[in-house]
Amino acid sequence: MSDKKMNTKEFIIEGRNAVIEAFRSGKTIDRLFILDGCQDGPIMTIKREASKHNTLVKYVAKERLDQMSETGKHQGVIAQAAAYEYAEVEDILQAAKDKNEPPFIFLLDNIEDPHNLGAIIRTANLAGAHGVIIPKNRAVGLTATVARTSAGALNYTPVAKVTNLAKTIEDLKKEGLWFVCADMGGTTMYQLDLKGPIGLVIGNEGEGVGRLVKEKCDMIASIPMKGDIDSLNASVAAGVLAYEIVRQRLQ
C-alpha cells in the first residue's frame, strides 16, 4: 500500500454487485450505508452478508449517498472497506509474549476522529505498546486517513476491533492486566503505580471514557494541567499517559 498514493476514496466501494463481491471475497467492510427504505432483492442479499460479517449498517438519505459517491452510480449502497486487516486480541497478547514483555495495550472508547486514531496508533507503536483495541460501533475504523496519519505504524502495531469494550476489559483482567483510564477527576498520574501488564483506556473526544468502561478500570489517572482550557486533545492525552507508563516500565 505504501507504493501508491493513499486516498480515502480507494476504500469506498459503490454499487450492489461490487459490494456483494467485496463481502464474498473476504474484504473487511467497516461500515455499510444503505438507502433508507430500500428493500429489493440485491439489497436484502447485501444485508444478509453484512449480518454474517457483523458489519455496522447505517440507513441514510439519498443526499448522503450522493455526497459520499465518487462515481454517481452507488445504486443505493456504499461500503467503507478497512484500509488494513484487523488483528485479534489474542494476537496482541501473543506479541507481548514473543517479546517477553508484560502486555501494554491501548483501548480506545469511541474515538471518532480518524486523525486522532492515527496519531494514537503512532504513539502506541513508539511507546512500545503491543497493540490497540477499538470498539466496533460508534467509532472510526482503519480508514485510509487513519493509515496515513499513523505514519506507517499500522504496519507494525496490531489493531483489534471488539463488540464490547467493557467485556474485553473483563476478559483481559483474567490474563493479569490492570486498567487505567484517563479522566480529569482521577488521581494525578505521577501518584499511580502503572508498571506491569497494563491497559491504557482513552475516551471519546467530547465525552471522555463512558461510564460502563470506566467502572471496569482499576485506576483513574488525571494529567496535571495549568492552563486556561479544560482538557487535552485525545491523542495528546494518550501520549502523555503512555509515556508516564513507559517511564515507570523503564525503572
Secondary structure, 3 states (H helix, E strand, C coil): CCCCCCCHHHHEEECHHHHHHHHHCCCCEEEEEEECCCCCHHHHHHHHHHHHCCCEEEEECHHHHHHHCCCCCCCCEEEEECCCCCECHHHHHHHHHHCCCCCEEEEECCCCCHHHHHHHHHHHHHCCCCEEEEECCCCCCCCHHHHHHCCCHHHCCCEEEECCHHHHHHHHHCCCCEEEEEEEEEEEHHHCCCCCCEEEEECECCCECCHHHHHHCCEEEECCCCCCCCCCCHHHHHHHHHHHHHHHHHC
